[in-house]
């Protein structure tokens, strides 16, 4: 890995390009001081300007782009530095010209001479030295595979599996004689979805049980999941020598779909708030015997939680800058914390540490045993550190809100020492603007659901039955222009069927009674938080469901529950079932799966529990 001094932002210009195959274009960039890019890293972060006068970010000490508050963020993608010619001041980058309207592929398809591109790197690392290598990938990962093959020892032995569309996509690869290269052409198996030939070949390839083995794969999400699960199951491969990455996701919506299907960008700002008056009212509230919490107080005074935090800036409240990546990367320093994710109906608490943080563009994933998060940094807009006494929270902590002032994530200290660490972190990421003013948008109303007649139900059901991964469900409704609960209502009952909302709570009570492992999800505008494991202390009152376990807490307001669905997803791992709770706007409150590891089937006991509590008789749906 290069040092921080080797990773400034380099502004490069396009000087030429050539098509290596019908769908692989090599773009040559020219710029100054490109020699350090030839360090040990394979890749670099590419910054794609969206206008002719870009405002470039500055780069942190650890090589990350940092944007000023209010500065438009450029799209960033990681790409392989295919060739670096330091003497000529040139860098080659190979772009896969795939279907769709992805940022990088669209840029490469329409590339122009002298177009600007930002580069920060190098990042990543090549595969570990081994006695036998297995490389697997598709068109998207051909560039890193090609570069790694060129740098292998001359006596390297192993196998390369590359899935491509047809023979025209083959490239001449420089590799040691002992590396067998096997091309897998999709045109020979037209009925198979992208990635299945590769996944099948990985599963069928014997891996030596002696010597040092290195396995590397970069491919579509489903092939990635199959390969990772298979190599782990083999048992004799050192997991530190398994390098797998999802290079793309066939189910991910395109940028055009995002624009067409997303709710309109909120443009209406809240009226200016009397911050001094709001702060005075809050202090008066804290003096009461039974003070209101932050959410209830904000609602009672027709403001958002972010308004209140901003009003208290200077009174043990610190406004954070917008280096969200840096803040997330620094959170392990805080030690044990309580992480809270909530929406208007549900609050999900977990105790643990920020560990095993993985990055995918601006969507970090936290995979600690207790803290399991799927973060969307693009939704993070306002951040504050607040001392517990002045802010009325359970402990000192960090509080993140979206552009509409809605709660995204709260990180609370578990000890006074932890509170000091979070305060130190806040001082490090302290915004230069510590003014109580804040710009908060009013949320736009959700778009109206289309008429049922506009939905191709047969195609929706057919694609549902052919899904191979549980995450494919998110794209299905979007692709057909349907709301989520509308798609559930329209498909046959063996795929989704509506049950009484009370059964959601009964399922959790029964899971606690029989010790069934579960996965409980709650989402906010910029985060999804997951509990994995058993639940023990479950109580249901007239107003709410509560779970109060040692490292996990959950509260769901029963009055918000408008519909509940049992959902079946056919996947490569067998039938995966969930029970999902929605509010009257069709927004998900919480959803629960039976506990399982990726690549494993759900337990039969979970299916039996759902059948016993819910049955398969749909609830009567009002006309």
N, C-alpha and C positions, 0 to 999 in steps of 0.2 A: 504494500500500500504506500502511495506517495505521501510525503509530508504535506502539511498545510500550505507551505510555501510553493509546493509544486502544483497546487490546485486553485489558481486564481480563475476568474472568468475570462476566457479568451473569446474575442469577437472574431469570427471567421467569415470569409466570403466564398461563395460558390464560384469556382473557376471552370469546372467542366463536369460532365457526367456521361455515363455509358451504360447501356442495358446489357447485363451479363446473361440474362435469360428473359423470357417474356414478362416475368413478374419480379425480377431482381435488378434494381438499378443502383449502380455505384456512383455516388456523388463525391467529388473531390473538392475539399475546402482548403483555402489558403489563409495563412495567418502567421503571426510572429511567435517565436519561442514555443514551438510545438514539441521540441525534444523531450521535455518532462512527461509528455503524454505517453511515452513509450515505457513508462515504469511498469511495475508488476501487475497493475490492474488491466483487465480486458476491456472495460467499458468506460463510458463517460455519460454525464447528464447533458442532454441537448436541450437548449432553450429556444423555442420557436416564436419569434416576434410575430405579432398579429397586425402590425402597421409599419409604415416606413420610418418612423421616428420612435423606436422603442426606448422605454425607460428600463434600463437593465438593473437588476438587483445588485446589492453588494454580497460578498461571499464571507461566510463565517470562518472562524479559525479552523474548523473541522471540515471545510469544503462544501458547505450547504448554501444554496441561494437564500437570501433573506430579503423580504420585501418590506418597504415602509408602509405605514398605515395609510390606507386609501389608494395605494399603488396597485394598478391592475397586474395580476399575476400572469406570467406567460405559461403556456403549456410546457411541461417538462417530461421528457421521456429518456430512458436509459437505452443506449445503443452501443454496439461493439465498435471499437476503433480498429477497423479491418487492417489498415496499413498506416504507418507513420513514417514519413520521409523528412527527417529533421533538417537535412541540408537544403531541401527544396522548400521547406516551410509548408508542407502539404499533409493532409490527413484524408484517407478514404473511409467512407461509411457506406455500407450496403443497406438499402431499404427494400423490404418486401412490399410490393405494390398490391396489397390484398384488397379484396372487395370492402365496401363500406367507406366511411368518411372519417377514419381515424386521423388525428392531428398529423402524425409523422408521415403516413402513407400519402395523405392528401398533399402535404408540402412537397414530397418527393415527386409525385405525379405531375405537379405543376411548377417544378423548380425553374428558377430563372437565374441567369448569370448575374453575379454580384449580389445575390440575395444574402442576407445576414443570418448567421446562426451562432448562438452562444454555446460554448463548451466548458464544462467543469469536469475535471478528471485528473488522473484515472481513478476508477472505482472498481470494485469486484476483484476477483482473483481467479487464476486458472485452476484446473483440476489438480489434485495432489499427485505426486509421483507414485507410480504403482508398477506391479509386475504384470497386471492385466487390466485393460481399460474397456469400458463399455460407454460409448457416446450414443445418445438417442435424441432425435429432434425432428423438426419439420422445416418448412421454408423460413419461418420466423427466426429459428435458431441456427440456421446454416452459417451465418457470419462468425459467431463465437466458436462453433465446432471447427470451422475451417482454420481459424487462427490457432486454436489449441492443437490441432493436428500438426500444423507447421512447426510448432515448438516442442513436440514430443521428442524424447531421445530416439536416436536412429534405430535402436533395437527394440522399440516398444511393440507390444503385442496386444491384440484385442479386436473389438468389433465396433463398427459404426452403423447405426440404423437411422436412415433419413427418409421420412415420408414426404412425397412430393405429388403434385397433381398429375404429371405425365413426364415422358422422357425428355421433353424440351426443357424441363427445369433442372436437369442434371448439370452439375458444374465439375470442372476438373479440380480435384482436391490434391494438394501435396501432403502426402502422409507416408510414414515409414512402411516398409514392405510388409511388416508383420501386422499391420492394421487392415483388416478386411472391411471394405465399404459396401454396404448393401442398401440399394435404393428400393423403396416401397412406393409403388405408383398407385394412386387412387383411381385412375381411369380403368384399372383392371378389376376394381371392386366398386362399381358405381353406386351400389346400395348402401355402402358403409359411410357413416358420418366422418367428418374430419377428425383425425387422431386415432381412430379405432385400429387401423392397420399397424400403426406404431405401437399402440398399447398391447396389441396381440403379440407382436414380435418380441417386445420386452418380456412379456410373461413366458413366452416359449423359449427364450434364450437361456441355456444353462450358464450359470455363473460359477467359476472355479471356487472350490472350498478351501484351497490352500494358497498361500502367498498373499501379497497385498493387492487388493482389488479396489478400483475406483469406478464408480458409476455416476454418470452425468446425464441429465435430461433437461431440455427446455422445449416446451410444447404447449398445446392447448390445454385448458384447465382439466378436462376429464382425463386425458392421457397422463397428465402430471399426477393426478390422484391415483390412478391405477398403478402407475410405475412406482410411486412412493410406497404405497401399501404393499405391493408385491416384494420389493427389495427389503422392506422391513420384516416381512413375514419369513423370508428365507433364513434369517437368524444368524448366518455366518458372515455377513458383511458388516464391517465396522460402520456404524451410522455416521461417524464423522467423515467418512469417505463417500457418502451418498450426497450428491449435489443435485437437487431437483428444483425447478422453478416453473411456475405457470406463466408463459410468455404472452398469452392472450386468452380470452374467454369468448367462445362462440355465442354464449347467451347474453353477453353484455350489450346494452342498448347503444346504438350509434349516437353520434352528436346530433344528427338530425332528429332522431327519436327523442332525445332529451329535450330539444327545443320544442318539438310538437306536443309532447306529452307532459312536460313539466308544468307545474302551476306557474302562472305569470309571475315574472319578477316583481316583487313588491316595490312600488315607486312612491307610495304615499308615506310621508314621515309623520311620526307622532308630533303633535303640537309641542312647542317648547314647554319644558317642565320646570317649575319653581324648585330648583334643587335644594336651596336653603330651607324652604318650607317643608319639603319632603324629608330632609334629614332631621328637622326638628320634630316632625310627626313620628318618625321612627324612634328617636330617642325617648319620646313620651310613651310610645308603645312598649319599649323595653322596660320602662319603669313600672308597668302594670304587673299585677300578681300573675296573670295568665296572658303573657304577651303573644301576639300572633306571630307565626313563622313568616319567613320572607315571602313564600308564594302567596299565602292568604293576605298578607298586608298589601302586597303589590296589587293583587286583584281588587281588594277593597278600595284602593285609591286610584284605580284605573290607569296604572302604569305597569311596566314590566319589571322583573327582577333586575335586569341590567340597568334600568333607570335608577333603582335604589342603590345598587352598588356604586354607580357613578356619582350619585349624590353624596356618598360617604367617603369619596376619595380624599385622602389626607387625614382621616380619622381611623387609623389602623387599616385602611384600604388602599391598595396600590394598584393602579392600572397597569396591565401587562402590555408589552409590545406584541406585534403579530408574528413573531418568529415561532410559529406553532410547532414546527418540526423540532427546533431546538428545545422547546419546553418539554415536549414528549420525551425526547432523548435524555433529558436531565432528570426526569421523574424517578428513575431507579435510585438516585441519591437520597430521596426522601425516606427510604426504608419502608416499613410497614405503614400502609395507609388504608383508609376506607374510601372506596370509589362509589359514587352515587350517579346513576343514570335514571332519569324519570321523564315521563310524559304526563299530560293532565290526569291520567287515570291510574298510573302505576309508578312505583318507586322501587328500584332494584339496588341493593347495597351489597358490596363484597369487600372483605378484608384480605389484604395480601400485599404483594410488592409488584412494581412494574418490572417484569422480567421477560426475556425472550421477545423483544420487540422486533417485528419483521416489517419491512417497508415494501409497498407497492404503489409507486407514484406518490400521491398525497393521501394514501389510505393505509396508515400503519395498523398492524394487527398485534395485539398484546396476548401472549400465550402462556402467562404464568398459570400455575396450578389453580390459583384462586381468582386472579384477575384476568378475565378473558374478554377482550374488547375488539370491536371492528369500528375503527375511527374514520370519519370523513372530514379531513381538515378543511376542505373547501367550504364547509358550513360553519367553521369557527370564525367569529367576527369580533367579539368583545371578551376580554379576559381580565380577571381581577384576583388579587390576593386579599383575603379579608381575615382579620383577627376575630376570634370567636365572640369575644365580649361585645364588640361594637356591631358585629354583623348578625348576631343572633343565630348562627349555625351551631352545630354540635361541637365543632373544633375549628382551629385555624385551618385555612385551606385555600385552594385555587378554585375559581368558579368561572366556567366558560359558557358563553351564550351565543346564539346565532344573530343574524342581522335583524331579526324581529324581537330580539331581547329574550328569546325563549331558552330555557335551560337545556344545555347540551351535556355537560359533564361537571362533576364536583369531585375534587380530590382532597380529602380531609385527613389531618394528622391524627395518629392514634396515641401519641405521647407528646408532652411538652417539647422534648428534644426533636421530635418529628416536625412539630410546628415551627421550630426555629429553622430547620432545614428548608421547609417550604418558604419561609420568609426570606432566607438567603437566596433561594432560587428566584423568588419574585424580584428581589433587588437586582439580580443579574439580568433579568428580562424586563426591567422596569421601563415603561414607555416614557419618552421625553415629555409627553403631554399628560400632566396630572391635573387637568382641569375637570371639574365635575360635569361639564356639558357632554352630551352623548347624542349621536344620531341613530335613532331606532325606527325601522320601518313597520308599518302595519301589515300584518300577513294578508295576502290575497285570499279570497274565498276559493275553495276547491272547485275544479271544473266539474260541470254537470256530467253525469254518466250518459254515455250514448244509449240510444234505443237498443233493446235486445236484438231487433231485426238487423242492426248494422254489424253484428258480430257473427263471424263465420264459426259457428259452434262446432261443426264437424272437424274443421281444421284445428281449432283450439284443442279439442279432445284428442285428436290424432297426435298432435305434437306433445301433448301432456303424456300420453302413453309411451312415447318414444324417448322421453327425457332420461338421461343417464346420471344426472347429478341433482341433488335437492335444490341447489342454487338456481337451476334452470327455471324454477317456478316464478322467480321474480321478473323474468323477461317475458314470460308467456302472456300475461294480461296486457303488459305494455305493447307488445308486438301486435296484439289484436285490438288495441284501442279500448280495452275494457277496464273498469275498475276491478280491484282484486276480488272483493266479495261478489261482484257481478259475475266474474269468471267462475267462481266457486259455485254459484247458483245455477249457471248454465250447463256445466259439464255433467255427465252421468253421475249417479249417486255412488258408484263404486270408487270414484275419484275424490269427490268432496260432497259432504252432506251436512246439513245444518242440524244442530242439536240445541237443546235449551242451554242458556248461558250458565245456569247453575251447575251443569255437568263439568264445566271447566274447573270449578272449585272442588267438586267431588273427586275429580281425577287426581288433583294434588293431594287431597286428604288420603285417598286410597294408596297413592304412591308412598306417602309417609308411613302409612300403616304396615305395608308389606315390604318396606325397604327397597323400593324400586329406584334405580338410578335414573335421573332425568336430566334434560338440558332445558333451562328456562331462559328465554330471551325477552328483554325489554329494550325498546329503542327510543331514542330522542332524535331531534333534527340532525345531529352530527355524530351519533355514536349508537352502537348496539352492544349491550352488555349481557354476558352469558354466565349462568351458574351451571356447573357440570358436577353431578354427584347426587347423593341422596338428600332429601329434605326430612326434617325430623319434627319440628314444632310447628304445626299448621293449625291455625284457628280461623274460623269463619264466623263473623257476627253479621248483624243485619246490615251494617254499613260497609264492611271490608273483609277481604282475606288478608291474613298476615302470616308470614313465615319469620320466625326469630331463631335462627341457628347461630352457632358460634362464629362462622365466617360469612354467613349469608343472611340477608334480610329482604323481604318482599312485602309490599303492600299494594293491593288493588282495590280501588273504589268500586263497589258493586253497582252503584248507580250509573256508571259510565258504560257498563257492558250492554251492548245492543244486539250483538249476534255472536254465535260461536259455531265453529266448523271443525269437523273431523276431516283431515286431508290425507290422501294417500298419494305417494310419489313413487312411481316405479323407477328404480335406479340400477346401476351396475352392481350394487350391493344388496339387491332385493327390495322388497316393498318397505318404504320408510314412512311411518305414520306420525302425524302431529295433531294437536288440538290447539286451535287458534281463536283468540278473543279480539273482537273489534268494537269500536264505538259507533255512534250513530252517523258519523261522517265517513265511515269506511276505513278509518285509520286503525292500524294494529295497536292493541293495548299490550298484549303479551302473547307468546306462543311457546309451546312445550313439545319436546321430542323425548323419546326414550334415549337414555345415554348410550353412546357408541363411539368408537374411534373411527376416523376416516378410513375407508376401505373395509370396514366390518359391517355385518348385518345388525339390524336391531334385534334386541332380545325378544324371544317369543312371549316372555312374561309381560312385556309392555303391550304387545298386541292383545294379549288376553285381558289385560287390565282395561284397555279401551273398550273391548267388546263387552266386558262384564258391566262396566259403568254406563257406557253410552249405547251399546248395541249398534246395529246398522239401520235403524229405522229413522228416517229423516223427520225433523220437526215440521209441523205444518207451517207453511210460509204464507203470510197474508197476501191476498191478491192485490 
